[in-house]
């Protein structure tokens, strides 16, 4: 695997999670330029063989791709919900800071 930013091959995995039945999501980082990006891996069924000879070309089944897309969309929705909750929490904390006596409100120097 090459870095999408600098094309280097010195890559490390920062985090791995099972995000679906046959899906593993990973966060990767380039050791050369520091670029970070997500990847997803799907487990495919074995390629058909007869008497030990593989035949046909490798192809990911459409159901696996659909499952991966569904898992990615669910992860996006979950991240969006968490971000909204954090934004509300930050707004509440800012309001509370505005009411602290002697502090002159949020951002006062």
The first five atom37 places (N, CA, C, CB, O) and aatype in JSON, in Angstrom:
{
  "aatype": [20, 20, 20, 20, 20, 20, 20, 20, 20, 20, 20, 20, 20, 20, 20, 20, 20, 20, 20, 20, 20, 20, 20, 20, 20, 20, 20, 20, 20, 20, 20, 20, 20, 20, 20, 20, 20, 20, 20, 20, 20, 20, 20, 20, 20, 20, 20, 20, 20, 20, 20, 20, 20, 20, 20, 20, 20, 20, 20, 20, 20, 20, 20, 20, 20, 20, 20, 20, 20, 20, 20, 20, 20, 20, 20, 20, 20, 20, 20, 20, 20, 20, 20, 20, 20, 20, 20, 20, 20, 20, 20, 20, 20, 20, 20, 20, 20, 20, 20, 20, 20, 20, 20, 20, 20, 20, 20, 20, 20],
  "atom_mask": [
    [1, 1, 1, 1, 1],
    [1, 1, 1, 1, 1],
    [1, 1, 1, 1, 1],
    [1, 1, 1, 1, 1],
    [1, 1, 1, 1, 1],
    [1, 1, 1, 1, 1],
    [1, 1, 1, 1, 1],
    [1, 1, 1, 1, 1],
    [1, 1, 1, 1, 1],
    [1, 1, 1, 1, 1],
    [1, 1, 1, 1, 1],
    [1, 1, 1, 1, 1],
    [1, 1, 1, 1, 1],
    [1, 1, 1, 1, 1],
    [1, 1, 1, 1, 1],
    [1, 1, 1, 1, 1],
    [1, 1, 1, 1, 1],
    [1, 1, 1, 1, 1],
    [1, 1, 1, 1, 1],
    [1, 1, 1, 1, 1],
    [1, 1, 1, 1, 1],
    [1, 1, 1, 1, 1],
    [1, 1, 1, 1, 1],
    [1, 1, 1, 1, 1],
    [1, 1, 1, 1, 1],
    [1, 1, 1, 1, 1],
    [1, 1, 1, 1, 1],
    [1, 1, 1, 1, 1],
    [1, 1, 1, 1, 1],
    [1, 1, 1, 1, 1],
    [1, 1, 1, 1, 1],
    [1, 1, 1, 1, 1],
    [1, 1, 1, 1, 1],
    [1, 1, 1, 1, 1],
    [1, 1, 1, 1, 1],
    [1, 1, 1, 1, 1],
    [1, 1, 1, 1, 1],
    [1, 1, 1, 1, 1],
    [1, 1, 1, 1, 1],
    [1, 1, 1, 1, 1],
    [1, 1, 1, 1, 1],
    [1, 1, 1, 1, 1],
    [1, 1, 1, 1, 1],
    [1, 1, 1, 1, 1],
    [1, 1, 1, 1, 1],
    [1, 1, 1, 1, 1],
    [1, 1, 1, 1, 1],
    [1, 1, 1, 1, 1],
    [1, 1, 1, 1, 1],
    [1, 1, 1, 1, 1],
    [1, 1, 1, 1, 1],
    [1, 1, 1, 1, 1],
    [1, 1, 1, 1, 1],
    [1, 1, 1, 1, 1],
    [1, 1, 1, 1, 1],
    [1, 1, 1, 1, 1],
    [1, 1, 1, 1, 1],
    [1, 1, 1, 1, 1],
    [1, 1, 1, 1, 1],
    [1, 1, 1, 1, 1],
    [1, 1, 1, 1, 1],
    [1, 1, 1, 1, 1],
    [1, 1, 1, 1, 1],
    [1, 1, 1, 1, 1],
    [1, 1, 1, 1, 1],
    [1, 1, 1, 1, 1],
    [1, 1, 1, 1, 1],
    [1, 1, 1, 1, 1],
    [1, 1, 1, 1, 1],
    [1, 1, 1, 1, 1],
    [1, 1, 1, 1, 1],
    [1, 1, 1, 1, 1],
    [1, 1, 1, 1, 1],
    [1, 1, 1, 1, 1],
    [1, 1, 1, 1, 1],
    [1, 1, 1, 1, 1],
    [1, 1, 1, 1, 1],
    [1, 1, 1, 1, 1],
    [1, 1, 1, 1, 1],
    [1, 1, 1, 1, 1],
    [1, 1, 1, 1, 1],
    [1, 1, 1, 1, 1],
    [1, 1, 1, 1, 1],
    [1, 1, 1, 1, 1],
    [1, 1, 1, 1, 1],
    [1, 1, 1, 1, 1],
    [1, 1, 1, 1, 1],
    [1, 1, 1, 1, 1],
    [1, 1, 1, 1, 1],
    [1, 1, 1, 1, 1],
    [1, 1, 1, 1, 1],
    [1, 1, 1, 1, 1],
    [1, 1, 1, 1, 1],
    [1, 1, 1, 1, 1],
    [1, 1, 1, 1, 1],
    [1, 1, 1, 1, 1],
    [1, 1, 1, 1, 1],
    [1, 1, 1, 1, 1],
    [1, 1, 1, 1, 1],
    [1, 1, 1, 1, 1],
    [1, 1, 1, 1, 1],
    [1, 1, 1, 1, 1],
    [1, 1, 1, 1, 1],
    [1, 1, 1, 1, 1],
    [1, 1, 1, 1, 1],
    [1, 1, 1, 1, 1],
    [1, 1, 1, 1, 1],
    [1, 1, 1, 1, 1],
    [1, 1, 1, 1, 1]
  ],
  "atom_positions": [
    [[0.85, -1.17, 0.0], [0.0, 0.0, 0.0], [0.89, 1.24, 0.0], [-0.96, 0.0, 1.22], [1.92, 1.28, 0.68]],
    [[0.49, 2.23, -0.77], [1.24, 3.47, -0.86], [0.45, 4.63, -0.25], [1.59, 3.78, -2.33], [-0.78, 4.62, -0.26]],
    [[1.16, 5.6, 0.27], [0.54, 6.8, 0.81], [-0.15, 7.56, -0.31], [1.58, 7.7, 1.52], [0.46, 7.78, -1.36]],
    [[-1.42, 7.97, -0.13], [-2.1, 8.72, -1.17], [-1.51, 10.12, -1.37], [-3.56, 8.83, -0.84], [-1.74, 10.75, -2.4]],
    [[-0.75, 10.6, -0.39], [-0.2, 11.94, -0.48], [1.19, 11.97, -1.13], [-0.12, 12.54, 0.9], [1.43, 12.75, -2.05]],
    [[2.1, 11.11, -0.63], [3.48, 11.18, -1.13], [3.95, 9.9, -1.84], [4.42, 11.47, 0.01], [5.07, 9.84, -2.34]],
    [[3.09, 8.88, -1.88], [3.36, 7.62, -2.56], [4.41, 6.74, -1.85], [3.82, 7.9, -3.97], [4.89, 5.76, -2.43]],
    [[4.77, 7.09, -0.63], [5.73, 6.28, 0.13], [5.07, 4.96, 0.54], [6.23, 7.05, 1.39], [3.85, 4.85, 0.57]],
    [[5.88, 3.97, 0.84], [5.35, 2.67, 1.23], [5.53, 2.38, 2.72], [6.02, 1.58, 0.43], [5.15, 1.3, 3.19]],
    [[6.1, 3.29, 3.47], [6.3, 3.11, 4.9], [5.05, 3.59, 5.63], [7.58, 3.87, 5.4], [4.93, 4.76, 5.97]],
    [[4.11, 2.65, 5.87], [2.79, 2.96, 6.4], [2.59, 2.22, 7.72], [1.68, 2.58, 5.38], [3.05, 1.09, 7.87]],
    [[1.9, 2.85, 8.67], [1.56, 2.16, 9.9], [0.04, 2.24, 10.12], [2.33, 2.76, 11.11], [-0.62, 3.15, 9.62]],
    [[-0.49, 1.3, 10.88], [-1.91, 1.28, 11.24], [-2.04, 1.89, 12.62], [-2.5, -0.18, 11.19], [-1.43, 1.41, 13.58]],
    [[-2.84, 2.95, 12.73], [-3.05, 3.62, 14.01], [-4.18, 2.99, 14.81], [-3.33, 5.09, 13.79], [-4.14, 2.95, 16.04]],
    [[-5.19, 2.49, 14.1], [-6.38, 1.96, 14.77], [-7.09, 0.98, 13.85], [-7.33, 3.1, 15.19], [-7.13, 1.19, 12.63]],
    [[-7.63, -0.07, 14.41], [-8.43, -1.05, 13.66], [-9.72, -1.31, 14.4], [-7.64, -2.37, 13.44], [-9.73, -1.44, 15.63]],
    [[-10.83, -1.4, 13.65], [-12.13, -1.71, 14.25], [-12.92, -2.6, 13.32], [-12.92, -0.42, 14.57], [-12.87, -2.46, 12.1]],
    [[-13.65, -3.53, 13.93], [-14.61, -4.33, 13.16], [-15.87, -3.48, 13.06], [-14.89, -5.75, 13.84], [-16.57, -3.29, 14.05]],
    [[-16.17, -2.99, 11.87], [-17.31, -2.1, 11.69], [-18.48, -2.78, 11.0], [-16.9, -0.89, 10.91], [-19.47, -2.13, 10.69]],
    [[-18.37, -4.04, 10.76], [-19.45, -4.79, 10.15], [-19.12, -6.27, 10.19], [-19.69, -4.34, 8.7], [-18.05, -6.67, 10.64]],
    [[-20.06, -7.08, 9.73], [-19.88, -8.53, 9.78], [-18.6, -8.98, 9.09], [-21.07, -9.22, 9.14], [-17.86, -9.8, 9.63]],
    [[-18.34, -8.44, 7.92], [-17.15, -8.82, 7.15], [-16.24, -7.63, 6.87], [-17.57, -9.46, 5.83], [-15.45, -7.65, 5.93]],
    [[-16.35, -6.58, 7.69], [-15.63, -5.34, 7.4], [-14.71, -4.95, 8.56], [-16.63, -4.2, 7.11], [-15.11, -4.99, 9.72]],
    [[-13.49, -4.57, 8.22], [-12.54, -4.03, 9.19], [-12.13, -2.64, 8.69], [-11.28, -4.97, 9.39], [-11.63, -2.5, 7.57]],
    [[-12.35, -1.64, 9.52], [-11.93, -0.27, 9.18], [-10.6, 0.01, 9.88], [-13.02, 0.78, 9.59], [-10.41, -0.37, 11.04]],
    [[-9.71, 0.66, 9.18], [-8.41, 0.99, 9.75], [-8.08, 2.46, 9.5], [-7.31, 0.07, 9.16], [-8.43, 3.02, 8.46]],
    [[-7.39, 3.07, 10.46], [-6.81, 4.4, 10.27], [-5.33, 4.17, 10.04], [-7.07, 5.36, 11.51], [-4.66, 3.53, 10.85]],
    [[-4.81, 4.71, 8.94], [-3.4, 4.52, 8.59], [-2.68, 5.86, 8.56], [-3.27, 3.81, 7.22], [-3.3, 6.91, 8.41]],
    [[-1.36, 5.79, 8.72], [-0.55, 7.0, 8.67], [0.76, 6.72, 7.95], [-0.29, 7.55, 10.08], [1.4, 5.69, 8.16]],
    [[1.15, 7.66, 7.12], [2.43, 7.57, 6.42], [3.53, 7.99, 7.38], [2.44, 8.46, 5.14], [3.45, 9.04, 8.02]],
    [[4.57, 7.16, 7.48], [5.7, 7.46, 8.36], [6.62, 8.52, 7.75], [6.48, 6.19, 8.65], [7.48, 9.07, 8.43]],
    [[6.45, 8.78, 6.46], [7.31, 9.76, 5.79], [6.73, 11.17, 5.9], [7.5, 9.38, 4.3], [7.4, 12.09, 6.37]],
    [[5.46, 11.35, 5.45], [4.89, 12.7, 5.42], [3.86, 12.95, 6.53], [4.25, 12.95, 4.08], [3.44, 14.09, 6.73]],
    [[3.45, 11.89, 7.25], [2.5, 12.05, 8.35], [1.04, 12.07, 7.94], [2.79, 13.3, 9.05], [0.16, 12.21, 8.79]],
    [[0.76, 11.93, 6.64], [-0.62, 11.95, 6.15], [-1.41, 10.78, 6.75], [-0.66, 11.87, 4.59], [-0.89, 9.67, 6.85]],
    [[-2.68, 11.05, 7.17], [-3.54, 10.02, 7.74], [-4.74, 9.81, 6.83], [-3.99, 10.41, 9.18], [-5.27, 10.76, 6.25]],
    [[-5.17, 8.53, 6.7], [-6.35, 8.24, 5.88], [-7.01, 6.95, 6.36], [-5.97, 8.13, 4.38], [-6.36, 6.09, 6.95]],
    [[-8.31, 6.83, 6.09], [-9.01, 5.6, 6.48], [-9.02, 4.58, 5.35], [-10.46, 5.92, 6.91], [-8.99, 4.94, 4.17]],
    [[-9.05, 3.3, 5.72], [-9.23, 2.23, 4.75], [-10.27, 1.28, 5.3], [-7.89, 1.49, 4.45], [-10.54, 1.27, 6.5]],
    [[-10.86, 0.48, 4.42], [-11.81, -0.55, 4.83], [-11.44, -1.83, 4.12], [-13.29, -0.14, 4.52], [-11.12, -1.82, 2.93]],
    [[-11.49, -2.93, 4.85], [-11.18, -4.24, 4.28], [-12.41, -5.12, 4.41], [-9.94, -4.89, 4.98], [-13.08, -5.11, 5.44]],
    [[-12.71, -5.87, 3.37], [-13.82, -6.8, 3.44], [-13.31, -8.22, 3.24], [-14.89, -6.46, 2.39], [-12.38, -8.46, 2.48]],
    [[-13.94, -9.15, 3.95], [-13.59, -10.56, 3.82], [-14.39, -11.13, 2.67], [-13.85, -11.35, 5.14], [-15.62, -11.03, 2.65]],
    [[-13.7, -11.72, 1.71], [-14.36, -12.29, 0.54], [-14.39, -13.81, 0.66], [-13.63, -11.87, -0.76], [-13.52, -14.41, 1.29]],
    [[-15.4, -14.43, 0.06], [-15.45, -15.88, 0.07], [-14.32, -16.44, -0.79], [-16.81, -16.39, -0.44], [-13.81, -15.74, -1.66]],
    [[-13.91, -17.69, -0.55], [-12.84, -18.29, -1.36], [-13.21, -18.34, -2.84], [-12.53, -19.7, -0.85], [-14.38, -18.47, -3.2]],
    [[-12.2, -18.24, -3.69], [-12.41, -18.35, -5.13], [-12.65, -19.82, -5.45], [-11.18, -17.79, -5.94], [-11.98, -20.71, -4.92]],
    [[-13.62, -20.07, -6.32], [-13.96, -21.45, -6.68], [-12.76, -22.16, -7.29], [-15.16, -21.49, -7.66], [-11.98, -21.55, -8.03]],
    [[-12.62, -23.43, -6.97], [-11.52, -24.2, -7.55], [-11.98, -25.62, -7.85], [-10.31, -24.21, -6.59], [-12.91, -26.13, -7.22]],
    [[-11.34, -26.22, -8.8], [-11.61, -27.61, -9.15], [-10.28, -28.32, -9.16], [-12.34, -27.73, -10.54], [-9.36, -27.92, -9.88]],
    [[-10.16, -29.36, -8.36], [-8.93, -30.15, -8.29], [-7.71, -29.27, -8.02], [-8.72, -30.94, -9.59], [-6.65, -29.47, -8.6]],
    [[-7.88, -28.28, -7.11], [-6.76, -27.44, -6.74], [-6.42, -26.35, -7.73], [-5.57, -28.28, -6.54], [-5.49, -25.57, -7.51]],
    [[-7.16, -26.27, -8.82], [-6.88, -25.22, -9.81], [-7.91, -24.1, -9.67], [-6.89, -25.8, -11.27], [-9.12, -24.34, -9.71]],
    [[-7.42, -22.9, -9.5], [-8.33, -21.75, -9.41], [-8.73, -21.35, -10.82], [-7.65, -20.55, -8.66], [-7.93, -21.38, -11.75]],
    [[-9.99, -20.99, -10.96], [-10.43, -20.54, -12.28], [-11.37, -19.37, -12.11], [-11.12, -21.69, -13.05], [-11.98, -19.19, -11.05]],
    [[-11.48, -18.6, -13.12], [-12.25, -17.37, -13.05], [-11.39, -16.26, -12.48], [-13.51, -17.56, -12.2], [-10.29, -16.5, -11.98]],
    [[-11.89, -15.08, -12.54], [-11.13, -13.94, -12.02], [-11.67, -13.56, -10.66], [-11.2, -12.74, -13.0], [-12.82, -13.84, -10.32]],
    [[-10.84, -12.92, -9.9], [-11.24, -12.45, -8.58], [-12.28, -11.36, -8.75], [-10.02, -11.93, -7.77], [-12.1, -10.43, -9.54]],
    [[-13.38, -11.47, -8.0], [-14.43, -10.46, -8.07], [-15.08, -10.37, -6.7], [-15.48, -10.8, -9.17], [-15.43, -11.38, -6.09]],
    [[-15.24, -9.15, -6.22], [-15.92, -8.92, -4.95], [-17.42, -8.98, -5.22], [-15.5, -7.55, -4.3], [-17.92, -8.32, -6.13]],
    [[-18.12, -9.78, -4.43], [-19.57, -9.9, -4.62], [-20.25, -8.58, -4.31], [-20.14, -11.01, -3.73], [-19.85, -7.85, -3.41]],
    [[-21.3, -8.29, -5.08], [-22.03, -7.04, -4.91], [-22.59, -6.89, -3.5], [-23.16, -6.97, -5.92], [-22.66, -5.77, -2.98]],
    [[-23.01, -8.01, -2.88], [-23.57, -7.92, -1.52], [-22.53, -7.41, -0.53], [-24.09, -9.3, -1.07], [-22.86, -6.66, 0.39]],
    [[-21.27, -7.81, -0.72], [-20.21, -7.35, 0.18], [-19.96, -5.86, 0.01], [-18.91, -8.13, -0.08], [-19.73, -5.14, 0.99]],
    [[-19.99, -5.4, -1.23], [-19.81, -3.97, -1.48], [-20.98, -3.19, -0.88], [-19.7, -3.69, -3.0], [-20.78, -2.15, -0.27]],
    [[-22.2, -3.7, -1.06], [-23.37, -3.04, -0.49], [-23.27, -2.96, 1.03], [-24.65, -3.78, -0.89], [-23.62, -1.94, 1.63]],
    [[-22.8, -4.04, 1.66], [-22.63, -4.06, 3.11], [-21.59, -3.04, 3.55], [-22.23, -5.47, 3.59], [-21.77, -2.35, 4.55]],
    [[-20.5, -2.94, 2.81], [-19.45, -1.98, 3.12], [-19.99, -0.55, 3.02], [-18.24, -2.17, 2.19], [-19.74, 0.27, 3.9]],
    [[-20.71, -0.26, 1.96], [-21.28, 1.08, 1.77], [-22.25, 1.4, 2.91], [-22.01, 1.18, 0.4], [-22.24, 2.51, 3.44]],
    [[-23.08, 0.42, 3.29], [-24.04, 0.63, 4.37], [-23.31, 0.9, 5.69], [-24.96, -0.61, 4.52], [-23.71, 1.78, 6.45]],
    [[-22.24, 0.16, 5.95], [-21.47, 0.36, 7.18], [-20.79, 1.73, 7.2], [-20.42, -0.73, 7.32], [-20.74, 2.39, 8.24]],
    [[-20.27, 2.15, 6.05], [-19.62, 3.46, 5.97], [-20.65, 4.57, 6.22], [-18.94, 3.66, 4.59], [-20.38, 5.53, 6.95]],
    [[-21.83, 4.44, 5.61], [-22.88, 5.45, 5.81], [-23.33, 5.5, 7.27], [-24.09, 5.16, 4.9], [-23.55, 6.58, 7.81]],
    [[-23.45, 4.33, 7.9], [-23.84, 4.29, 9.31], [-22.77, 4.95, 10.18], [-24.08, 2.84, 9.77], [-23.09, 5.66, 11.13]],
    [[-21.5, 4.71, 9.87], [-20.41, 5.33, 10.62], [-20.42, 6.84, 10.45], [-19.06, 4.77, 10.16], [-20.17, 7.58, 11.41]],
    [[-20.71, 7.31, 9.24], [-20.79, 8.77, 9.0], [-21.92, 9.38, 9.83], [-21.02, 9.06, 7.49], [-21.74, 10.43, 10.44]],
    [[-23.08, 8.72, 9.84], [-24.22, 9.23, 10.59], [-23.91, 9.27, 12.08], [-25.47, 8.37, 10.33], [-24.25, 10.23, 12.77]],
    [[-23.26, 8.22, 12.59], [-22.9, 8.16, 14.0], [-21.91, 9.27, 14.35], [-22.3, 6.79, 14.35], [-22.04, 9.91, 15.39]],
    [[-20.93, 9.49, 13.49], [-19.94, 10.55, 13.74], [-20.61, 11.92, 13.72], [-18.81, 10.5, 12.68], [-20.28, 12.79, 14.53]],
    [[-21.54, 12.11, 12.8], [-22.26, 13.38, 12.71], [-23.07, 13.64, 13.98], [-23.18, 13.4, 11.48], [-23.1, 14.75, 14.49]],
    [[-23.74, 12.6, 14.47], [-24.53, 12.72, 15.7], [-23.64, 13.06, 16.89], [-25.3, 11.41, 15.98], [-23.99, 13.89, 17.72]],
    [[-22.47, 12.4, 16.97], [-21.53, 12.7, 18.07], [-21.03, 14.14, 17.96], [-20.33, 11.71, 18.05], [-20.9, 14.83, 18.98]],
    [[-20.74, 14.6, 16.76], [-20.25, 15.97, 16.57], [-21.31, 16.99, 16.99], [-19.85, 16.2, 15.09], [-20.99, 17.99, 17.63]],
    [[-22.56, 16.73, 16.63], [-23.64, 17.64, 17.03], [-23.77, 17.7, 18.55], [-24.98, 17.2, 16.4], [-23.97, 18.77, 19.12]],
    [[-23.67, 16.54, 19.21], [-23.76, 16.5, 20.67], [-22.62, 17.28, 21.31], [-23.76, 15.04, 21.17], [-22.82, 17.99, 22.29]],
    [[-21.41, 17.14, 20.75], [-20.27, 17.88, 21.28], [-20.43, 19.38, 21.08], [-18.98, 17.42, 20.61], [-20.09, 20.17, 21.97]],
    [[-20.96, 19.78, 19.93], [-21.18, 21.21, 19.67], [-22.18, 21.8, 20.67], [-21.69, 21.43, 18.24], [-22.0, 22.91, 21.15]],
    [[-23.24, 21.04, 20.98], [-24.22, 21.5, 21.97], [-23.58, 21.62, 23.35], [-25.43, 20.54, 22.03], [-23.83, 22.58, 24.08]],
    [[-22.74, 20.66, 23.7], [-22.06, 20.68, 24.99], [-21.13, 21.89, 25.1], [-21.28, 19.39, 25.2], [-21.08, 22.55, 26.14]],
    [[-20.4, 22.18, 24.03], [-19.51, 23.35, 24.01], [-20.32, 24.64, 24.17], [-18.68, 23.38, 22.7], [-19.92, 25.53, 24.91]],
    [[-21.45, 24.74, 23.47], [-22.3, 25.92, 23.56], [-22.81, 26.1, 25.0], [-23.48, 25.83, 22.58], [-22.84, 27.22, 25.51]],
    [[-23.2, 25.01, 25.64], [-23.68, 25.07, 27.02], [-22.56, 25.53, 27.95], [-24.21, 23.69, 27.47], [-22.79, 26.36, 28.83]],
    [[-21.37, 25.0, 27.78], [-20.23, 25.41, 28.61], [-19.89, 26.88, 28.42], [-19.01, 24.55, 28.3], [-19.57, 27.58, 29.38]],
    [[-19.96, 27.37, 27.17], [-19.7, 28.79, 26.91], [-20.72, 29.67, 27.62], [-19.71, 29.08, 25.4], [-20.38, 30.7, 28.19]],
    [[-21.99, 29.25, 27.58], [-23.04, 30.01, 28.27], [-22.77, 30.04, 29.78], [-24.43, 29.4, 27.99], [-22.94, 31.08, 30.42]],
    [[-22.36, 28.91, 30.34], [-22.07, 28.85, 31.77], [-20.88, 29.75, 32.12], [-21.78, 27.41, 32.2], [-20.89, 30.39, 33.17]],
    [[-19.88, 29.8, 31.26], [-18.73, 30.67, 31.51], [-19.12, 32.14, 31.46], [-17.62, 30.38, 30.48], [-18.56, 32.95, 32.19]],
    [[-20.07, 32.48, 30.6], [-20.53, 33.88, 30.51], [-21.14, 34.37, 31.82], [-21.55, 34.02, 29.38], [-21.14, 35.57, 32.09]],
    [[-21.65, 33.46, 32.62], [-22.32, 33.83, 33.86], [-21.41, 33.74, 35.09], [-23.52, 32.96, 34.07], [-21.87, 34.0, 36.2]],
    [[-20.15, 33.38, 34.92], [-19.25, 33.32, 36.07], [-18.98, 34.73, 36.59], [-17.93, 32.62, 35.69], [-18.61, 35.61, 35.81]],
    [[-19.16, 34.94, 37.89], [-18.92, 36.28, 38.44], [-17.43, 36.67, 38.36], [-19.39, 36.35, 39.91], [-16.54, 35.87, 38.64]],
    [[-17.2, 37.91, 37.98], [-15.84, 38.44, 37.94], [-15.02, 37.99, 36.75], [-15.15, 38.07, 39.19], [-13.85, 38.37, 36.64]],
    [[-15.58, 37.18, 35.88], [-14.81, 36.68, 34.74], [-15.03, 37.53, 33.5], [-15.17, 35.23, 34.46], [-14.25, 37.45, 32.55]],
    [[-16.09, 38.32, 33.49], [-16.33, 39.2, 32.34], [-16.81, 38.43, 31.11], [-15.06, 39.95, 32.01], [-16.79, 38.97, 30.0]],
    [[-17.23, 37.22, 31.29], [-17.78, 36.47, 30.16], [-16.72, 35.68, 29.42], [-18.46, 37.41, 29.2], [-15.52, 35.82, 29.65]],
    [[-17.2, 34.84, 28.53], [-16.31, 33.97, 27.74], [-15.44, 34.8, 26.8], [-17.14, 32.93, 26.93], [-15.95, 35.66, 26.08]],
    [[-14.17, 34.54, 26.8], [-13.26, 35.21, 25.87], [-12.75, 36.55, 26.38], [-13.94, 35.4, 24.56], [-11.95, 37.18, 25.7]],
    [[-13.2, 37.0, 27.56], [-12.72, 38.27, 28.09], [-11.28, 38.13, 28.56], [-13.61, 38.77, 29.25], [-10.87, 37.07, 29.03]],
    [[-10.52, 39.2, 28.41], [-9.11, 39.15, 28.8], [-8.85, 40.09, 29.94], [-8.2, 39.49, 27.61], [-7.72, 40.2, 30.41]]
  ]
}
